[in-house]
Every structure is written in C-alpha cells, then in structure tokens.
Amino acid sequence: RCFAAWAATLTQTPLEVIAIDGKPSRRSGRAGARDALHVVSAFAARQRLVLAQAKVSGKSNEIAAIPALLDLLTIEGAIVTIDAMGCQRAIARKILDKKADYVLALKGNQGTLHEDVALFVEEQRPRDFADCTVSTHETVEGDHGRIETRRVTVIHRVAWLQERHAWPGLKSLIVVDSTRDAATRIERETRCYLTSSPLGADRLGPAIRQHWAIENGLHWILDVTFHDDQSRIRTAHAPENMLTVRHIAVNVAARKKGKDSMRLALKTAGWDDDYLVRLLPHDTSPDCPGRKRRGRHRASRPGERRVRGRGGRAGGQRAVVADHAGGADARDFAQAFLALLERAVERAAGGPCVAVSFEPHPDIVLARTFKPLAPLTPPRRS
C-alpha cells in the first residue's frame, strides 16, 4: 500500500491504460522447501510506471490477488487490460466498481462463453459482419524482418450474448485478426476480448497493443537489466524486498531518463552524482543544489563548490558541497528518501525489512561554513 501511494505521486498525467500481469522470479525458491516468488503488478502503459504489486503463491492464485491489487489503485476513467487468467466475473465487477473499464482476453478457460463467441465470429466473418453493428481499424507494421497486419473489429451490439451469459458490464466484443508475413512463412491468428468500454476500434485496438508494455517495459527490463530470473536471493522476505527495490528503481529512472536505455540511466546514476540527483524525486527549483544544465557551466554559489570524488571515470566523480541555507539539505533528503524506501519495502513484503542507513561520502562536506581545501595536485609518475 505504501509503494502504491508513492507511485501515485509520480504520475503527472491521467492514467489511460493499466496493464495487469504476473511474473515469477524463477530462482528465488528452493526445491522442496519454498516456491519461487510470484508477483502480480499493475503497470501504467503510457507513463511506464509500476503502480502497485501483490505477492501470490503461484500463477493460479493471480485470480484472488488481482481484486486486492485493484483496491490499492485509483483507476477511475482508465482502461484495465488483463490476460485470460483475469477474465473472471468477480474481477470485471471489481473494475466496474472502481469506475473504470476493462479489456479482458477471452480464451478456453471461459468454456461456453468462448465457444459461443468463437462460433459467432466464424459465422459472421465470411459475411464481413454484415448483420452486426461494428467498427474496424487496421494497421500495418514492418519490423524485425516481418510485416504484421492487424485488423481490429469491435462488435457493439451483444445483447444476444448477455441474455445467455449475463457478463457484468459487457458492452462490446473485440476481434483481432493478425497476419505475420515473414520471409519463409505466413502466420495467422485470431484473438477475442470482452470489454465494458463503448469506444470504437480506433481506440480499443491501441489499448490492446499497450497491454504488451508490461512485458516490454517491465518484465523484460527486470530480466535483462536487473537479472531478476538469475537472482538467487532466497532468504526470508529478501526476494520480495529486492523486487520492490527494483520496481522503485524502474519508476525513478523511467521518469527522467529520456531516450536513454534503463541500463545506461542506472549506470550513469552510479557514475555521476548530479545525474543521480536529477533522477531522484527532489526540489527542481533553480536553488536546488546539484541542479546542472547540460552544455553550460554554472557558476558556484556562496557555500558551494565541486571536489574530486573517489573512483569513477577519468577526472573522478564530482560531488556537490552545499550550504544549508543555499537549498535542500542533501543529508535530510537522503534520509527521507531511504525512510520512504524502508516503509515501502516493509509494507510490500509484509515482514521485516533489512536495515538501510545513509553515510555521507567523506569527500562531501555539509556545513554552513568551511575552509577551502588545498588545490589538488596530480600524482607523480615514476
């Protein structure tokens, strides 16, 4: 709950599409002792932010975790997309109670409902859905050595289906026909979705595509950048605590990394203190210490100067020495941020969190007045 409240403060624009999906940390379990950690996450597709998370004991238990996850979110006016595991009446009703709309993938786990929709689509497709009120949208994309054509058909009148199944809030059916033309073969696939939204195909088609943002913008980054599946942290609450820290890092870096990759943003934050300060939530006023504009040198203010750090790139890392009266206190800011992180990790894990402490770097001096340091001299070469 604390993590969800913190993530809500990062969203600067209204939420449009929220993708919900689960992911296991495959090496976090022990054979015969405990199962691998499995966490269901809510991801804002446009803002690329993790909104909330909930731990489950396995993929089959995502059904019970999704309603609890939705209780942590304010999703009024948004479209919630979930894969076939979340295509459940209770989940659909919960989304409607939160004043949002759903787009749920429909597959064989909804036996007779899926059969009726599949039979209806097969009967109507040769006639181009002439007996239905529909809207269509088609896109053609070429990438990764293939050309993919997607045709989205939204069937707006579904009273006949509601009479038979009485699905909560159902207003339309979505049929997505995709054709992938690769160099050696052509693949065709048809997918069906249930939705409570009255929007047309030109809006619902992109919403379905944005569901994949949770795979590309979160799960892939956790595996490739943070090596989540390779992590062997297994003791007590440590796997969930570390996943929470990784989610915090994703949210912090995604806000201001621009076109840089997540890996580059995190590595640069480890090298450059100024860049790290820009990534972390802080006061963005011109008086904030550490604020630097790329391409020009900012003159030092009274009570502030730059000194050589330890390690890092050629020339050493640069640390900001700031007067308390000249802006935010870096020590108080770091303590406040770490306190927030501790509360978020402890609340998310439902158990004790490892202690986190902040010790200032010996080259960073925080004082109202200080004596100038002696000029740095290059080392002698033998």
DACOR-V284449 format. One record per backbone hydrogen bond with DSSP energy under -0.5 kcal/mol. NH is the residue of the N-H (numbers start at 1). CO is the residue of the C=O. Records with the same first field share a line. If there is no record, write none. Layout:
NH=CO  CO
This chain:
5=1
6=2
7=3
8=4
9=5  6
10=7
11=7  8
12=10
18=79
19=17  43
20=81
21=41
23=39
25=37
26=24
28=25
30=34
33=30
34=30
37=25
38=56
39=23
40=54
41=21
42=52
43=19
44=49
45=17  43
48=44
49=44
51=42  49
52=42
54=40
56=38
61=58
62=59
63=60
64=61
65=61
66=62
67=63
68=64
69=65
70=66
71=67
72=68  69
73=70
75=73
77=99
78=75
79=16
80=78  101
81=18  79
82=103
83=20
86=83
87=84
88=86
92=88
93=89
94=90
95=91
96=92
97=93
98=94
99=96
100=95
101=78
103=80
104=194
105=82
106=192
107=105
110=107
111=109
114=110
115=111
116=112
117=113
118=114
119=115
120=116
121=117
122=118
123=119
124=120
125=121
126=122
127=124
128=125
129=124
130=127
132=129
134=132
135=154
137=152
139=150
141=148
143=146
146=143
147=181
148=141  146
149=147  179
150=139
151=177
152=137  150
153=151  175
154=135
155=153  173
156=133  154
157=133
158=156
162=158
163=159
164=160
165=161
166=162
170=167
171=195
172=195
173=155
174=193
175=153
176=191
177=151  175
178=176  189
179=149
180=187
181=147  179
182=180  185
187=180
189=178
191=176
192=106
193=174
194=104
195=172
196=102
197=102
203=200
204=200
205=201
207=203
208=204
209=205
210=206
211=207  208
212=209
213=210
214=211
215=212
216=212
217=213
218=214
219=214
220=215
222=218
223=219
224=220
225=221
226=221
228=222
231=227  228
234=232
238=235
241=237
242=238
243=239
244=240
245=241
246=242
247=243
248=244
249=245
250=246
251=247
252=248
253=249
254=250
255=251
256=252
257=253
260=257
265=261
266=262
267=263
268=264
269=265
270=266
271=267
272=268
273=271  318
276=272
277=273
278=274
279=275
280=276
288=285
291=288
292=290
296=293
298=296
299=297
304=301
305=321
307=319
309=317
316=313
317=311
319=307
321=305
322=320
326=323
327=324
330=328
333=329
334=330
335=331
336=332
337=333
338=334
339=335
340=336
341=337
342=338
343=339
344=340
345=341
346=342
347=343
348=344
349=345
350=346
351=346
359=357
364=361
365=363
367=322  365
